[in-house]
């Protein structure tokens, strides 16, 4: 981020300077008391379990140049700030102040920002859009998973002198997308699809769609909104009358369409027709579903004047994002690491990659999919039944009660000719031990579960990307 003075921060937030000088300058913002660097502004957020105001004295001692507070300072905190010369800015709510600061910063930026939302594929689509745009521009993009009403403000404050940006925008409850869109003010946006992620909080897929489409709330007149042409529920959503609508997918009516799709070593190759311009595309990430992500990227690239041949070349060089459908080969074992998170749609996509590894013994290691609400058992059973019908794995190992329901449906629906080895676990240590005994050179090994199941550690062990695969 660029250097900001306390005077600018106070002006942006409407805060009151309790101590310190308006001339103090900061160049880093932290919401983690363990992450205090030179010239840090610490923002103490109030969570359900922890009020970070309790760490103010600690971060001041660690060298924070400035802190927000929505609480009265204790005597010890006041004395620590005065002794260190730390600027203390009183605000009514620290999260709202952080958002106000990011909105102030956004108002001073002239670069276009492309918002990316959807139930599945946001991060990969974000990365592909950034790759495609890099054929012409210096591109800013969301780091890690900073896509929430906390993460997006931090993301916006990181923008410096880039020419265009790609901002991932995620939601988990009603009202969040409106807040985030008003902060980002996207010049264009992509909605990837409508699935069942966050069904527990939002109640129905229709509600999820309507919340995602609130990405329009902060968009200017005549902004371009890209939607997946093969998602009927998404297409049925309401668009603002002053939006420019563009679609992408395999549908004949799509503005950005894929033709002649085939798989080459598990990765998709196809002809892209982007509003009449045709270009050959060969992807470097596995799975046919990546076609949709690539089409969105090419559509955005075309809208911003990027030569499609250059954009396609950058997409070919894109090799994926950590723990999201990455493929590694170690000691003869092909590891498909899709351990970052899971929903029914992304579980299906991951299993479709494993299914294509027909020259190897296919081992699926599947864990619970969280935040699915009252339908969680049914949704897990659907995946199990579909896996049985597809005969897409030779061994299936599950972890967790919900994944156990998936395994039960798999067992119940297997035909006589298809009897995969099936083992269910409730402890990760036991699963890990069983995998070490089972996995052999020549196997294909898929890891897929919600992030809380900590499958990334298992995937790191077998792929060689981490020091240990245990807990």
PyMOL commands that set and color helices and strands:
alter all, ss='L'
color gray80, all
select helices_A, chain A and resi 6-13+52-61+75-84+94-107+122-133+151-157+176-184+199-202+205-218+232-235+290-303+308-317+344-355+373-390+401-413+428-438+451-453+455-463
alter helices_A, ss='H'
color red, helices_A
select strands_A, chain A and resi 4-5+16-19+25-26+28-30+40-42+66-69+87-90+112-117+139-141+164-168+188-191+224-228+244-249+256-264+267-274+277-286+326-330+333-338+361-367+395-399+421-425+443-448
alter strands_A, ss='S'
color yellow, strands_A
deselect
rebuild
show_as cartoon
